[in-house]
């Protein structure tokens, strides 16, 4: 997804293994465990003593029953008095189908792409990591749907606790990129949606934000030489997600026949497979109509905009100054809006760090912040 959010950033700066057969989801309580499976050594991060994959009940963007997979990773040693404290990790974009689910990747891949998981395990925390709705379990993906992501994050913590009484209700919300967006949404929803849990704070690394404004720039008028070209795949992930959440919009009618065919095709493609398909394809060729009309714009805001008021726990945002995927000024705008809305938020810049480099660069600070949250 490199540079995808960066395109909007530029605009902002300019203008400011085991197969589970899942029956249809029912009305079982959110966070209920449907099935568990022990993870093999090769599936575990290096710092994990053991782990399990969980299929659990959650709720989608509109509050309807849905299902998601996720993983629980345990640190070495025995549970402390009061149980293991929890770090809920939300991953960056991987795709919108089961084969792209991080819980099904090998541990070495997670260590390379998500080193914060290993650091949190080494610090003695249980790490729970949702795959999000749609990446297995029989439900449809709602890519960048804030409530869908947030419910997945929160119910992953609940499911882990229901599978093991040695896991505490104290938790921290943590994520990167799309996962930063998900971590923020999970934290914002926590008090109303999951009062049985005790959220201590949030760390969001280069969180995707203001994405709804980028989407409203999509339309047939985008020129063939536009910097937006080549990023249609992730845009179509989002279009598919919005279509699941808001079928009344008939959002696929805004696409050309070629765009509709590609929207169907990307449903089975992981993120790193998108570039060859879209690299030389003008984005404007995908759209028959602009997404800038008031009805669609309002739906996009409701679907994906990060809330900027109503925060009750502290938030730390870590952002690379040289990020060309999520631009620093976009994240700075988010932090400023949250502060105006009454949030206890801090924005920490990392000079010279790009979108991926901010993760290892910030690890010590991230873990220090998490420790502080749990001590307060």
N, C-alpha and C positions, 0 to 999 in steps of 0.2 A: 504494500500500500504506500510505498515511498513516494512522496511528492503529491499524493492525492489531496490531502488536506492543505498542503502547501499552496496549491493553486488558489484555494479560497483565501489563504493567508496573504498572497500577493494582492488579491482583490481588496482585502480588508485594509492592507497598508495603503493601497492606492486610494481608497475611499474612506478611510479611517483605520480387533481379534475375537473375543467371545461374542456371538451374535445374540442380542436380546430381541425377543419378539414381543413388542409392546402392544397390548390392546388399547383401544381408544381411551383417552384420559377421562376420568370420572370426577366426581365431586369430593374425593378424599381430601383431607386437610393438606394445605400447602406445607411442604417440607416433609411429607410422609415418604418413607423409604419403600420403594417397590422391589428392588433387588440390589444385591451387592456382589462383587467379584474381587477376590484378592488380586493385586497387581504383581506381575512377575518382576524379578530383579531388573531385567532389561527395560521395563516400563517405568522404573522409579528414578527420580532424581538421585544423584550421587549421595546427597546428604540425608536421604530418607531411610529410616530403619525398615519401614514397611508402608503399605498403602492399599487402598481399595478404590474400585470404581463403583459409583452409586448411580442408580437410576431413581429419580425422585419426582414427586409431584410439585408443581409450581403453578404460577398464573401468568397468562400472556399479557400483551399490551392492554387489552380490554378487560382484564380480570377473569378471563375464562380459564378453566382447568387446562393445564398443559404439562408436558414432561421434559425433563432435561437430564443429561448425564453430567457427572463431574467426578473429580478425584479428591481423595483425602490422603494426605501425606503426613506421616508421623516422624517426629524427631527421635533421635536415639535417647535411651534412658527411660525411666519410669515417669509416670504422670506426677506432677507436683501436687501439693495440697491445694484443693480447690479445682483441680483439673487443668489440662493444657489450655492456655489461651490461644485464640484463633486469629490467623491472618487469612482473610478471604481474598484470593488473588483473581483478578479479572484480566483475561488475556487480550492481546491485540488481534486485529482481524486475521482469521485463518480461512474462512469460507462460510458457506451456509448449508453444508450437508455433512452427514455423519463421518465420511472419510477424512474430513478436515478437522475433526474434533481433537483438541490437544490431549485429552485423556487417553487417546489411542496412539499418541506419538511415543517414540522411545525416550527414555529418560535423558539420554545424552543430548537429544535435540532440545528438550526443555531447559537443560542446564545451559546450553549455548544461547538460546533465544530469550530465556526468562531466568537469568541468574539470581534475581531477587528471591525466587522460591527457595533455592538452596541456602541463601543467606538467612532467611527467616527460619528454616529448619535448624540450621546451625545455632541460631539464637535460642532454640528450645520451644518454638511455637509449632502447633499443628497448622498446616497450610491446607485450606480447602480451595478448590479451583473449579468453578463451573465451566462447562462447555458452551453454555447458553442454550436457550430453547431453539430447536431446529437442527442441532448437530447431533442427531440421534434421539431415539425415544418416541418417534412417531408424530411429533408436533411440527408445525411449520415455522421456519425461521422468520424473525422480525428484525432484520439487521438494522442496528442503530435505533431500535425502538427503546426509548429510555425506561419505561415501566417494565417492559419485557426483560431487559437486561437487569434492572434493579431487583425484580422478583427472583430471577435466577440466582443472583448473588446472595440474597438473603435466605432463600430456601435451601441453598447449598449448605449454609451454616446450620440451619435447622436439621437438615437430613444427616449431617455428620454427627450432631449431638444425639439424634435419635438412634443412630447406629452404635454409639459408644458413649456411655454415661461419664467417662473420664474426660470428656471434652467440655470445657467451660462455656458459659454463655457470654463471656467477655470477648469481644472481637474488634478487629480493625479492618476497614475497607481499603483495598490497595489495588491499583491497576495501571496499565500503560496503554496509551493511544486510544483505540476503541475501548480498551479495558479501563482507561482513566475515565472515560465517559460513563461506563457501566459502574465503576466504583463510586463515582459521584451520585449517580442515580440511586444506587443501593443505599448509600448513606442518607440521602435526602428522604427516601421512603421509609427508613428504618423505624422511626418513632410510631408512625401510623400503621404500617404493614406488619411489623415484627416487634411488638413491644415486649415479647418474651425474651428477646436478646438484648445485650447491653453493649451498644456501639460506643467505643471510646474515641474514635477519630478516624480520619481519612487521609491517605496520601495518594494523590493522582499525579502520575508522571506523563507529561506531554498529552493531556487529555484532549480528545477531539471535542470541539465546541463550535457553536455558531454554524454548524454544518447545514442547517436549514436554509441559511442565506446563500450558500453555494448552490444548493439544489435549485433554488428559485432562479438561478442564472441559466439553467439548462433550457435549451430550445433549439429550433431548426435554424435560427439565425447565427449560431456559432460558426465563425469562418473556418475554412479548411486549414488555415495556419495558426489557429488558436492554441494557446498553451494548455487549454483544457483537453485537447485531443489526446487520446491514448489512455484516458482514465474512465472510459465508459463502463468497464467491468464492475468497479466498485459502486459507481452510480446505479447500475442495474441491480446490484445486490440490494441497495436501498429502495429502489422502485419496487422490487419484489416484496420486500418487507412491508412497505407501506400498503401494497395491494392486499397482503394478508390481513393487516390491521384495519384497513379502511376500504373494503371492496366496493362500498358505495361511491367512491371517487371515480371508479373505472380508470385508474391511473394508467393502465396499459394502453388505453385508447390514445394517450398522449405520445405514444411511440409509433414510428413507422413500421411497416411489416418486417423490415430487417431488424429494427430495434426489438420488436416483440419476439422474434426468433432467437435473438441473442439473449434476451432476458430469460427465456426458457433454458437456454444452453448453460448460462452461468450458474444455474441452480445446482449443477453437478460438478462445478469446478472450484478448486481451492485457489486461494489468493495468488500464490506464486505461479499459477498457470494462466493468469489473465493477460499478462503483458503481451505475449505474442499475438493474441487474438485482437487486441485493441490498439496496439502501438501505432499503426498507420491508418486507423479508422477515424474519420472526422466525427467528433461527438455530435455535431449537428445532424448527421445522417441518421441518428437513432431516434430523433424526436420529430413528431409531426406538429406538435403544439408546444408553446412555452409553458413552463411550470410556474410562471410568475403571477398567475391569476389569483385573486384574493382567497378563493376557497381552498386551492391547493396549498398556497402559502401558509394559511392558518392551520391546515392539517399537518404540514411539515413541522411547524413550530410545536404543536401539541405532541407530535410523534417523537421528536428528537432533541428539542432545545433543552439545554441544561438549566435547571431551576436556579434562580439567583436570589430568592428570598425564602424564608422559612427554615433556615439552617439552625440546628440546635447543638451540634458538636463541631469541634475544630477541624479545619481542612488545611492541609499543606499541599501546594502545587509545585512540582519540580519541573523545570522547563529549560531545555538547551537553547542558548542564544543563537546557535547556528543551525537550528532545526529547519529543514526545508520541507518538512511534511506537515507538522503543526507549527505555524509561525509564532514566534515569541509575542508579537503585538496582539495576535488573536487571543492567546492565553492571558496576556496582561489585561485585555479588555474584559475577559471573563472574571478574573480576580477582582477587578475594580467594580464590576457590576454586583458581584457577590458581597463585596464589602459595603457598598451602598445599601444592599438589601439586608444588612445586619449580620452577615456571616463573620465568624472568627476565622479569617482566611489569611494565609501567608503565601506569597509567590517567591520562590527561590530560583534565581537564574544560575545556569551553569555555562560560563563563557566558553565558547569554542565547541560545545557539545552539540551533535546533531540529534536526530530523532532516536536513533538506536543507542548512541553513545551515552545519552543521559541516564540510561538504566544502570550500567556498571559505575558510571561516575557518581551517581547519587546513592549507591547502596549503603555506605556507612551512615550517611545522613538519614536515609529512609529508616534504617533499623534503629538509629538513635531516637528518631521521632516516635516510632512505634513503641519503643521501650518507655518513653515519656508518657505516651497516652495510657499505657497500662499501669503506670505508677501513680497517675494523678487521681 
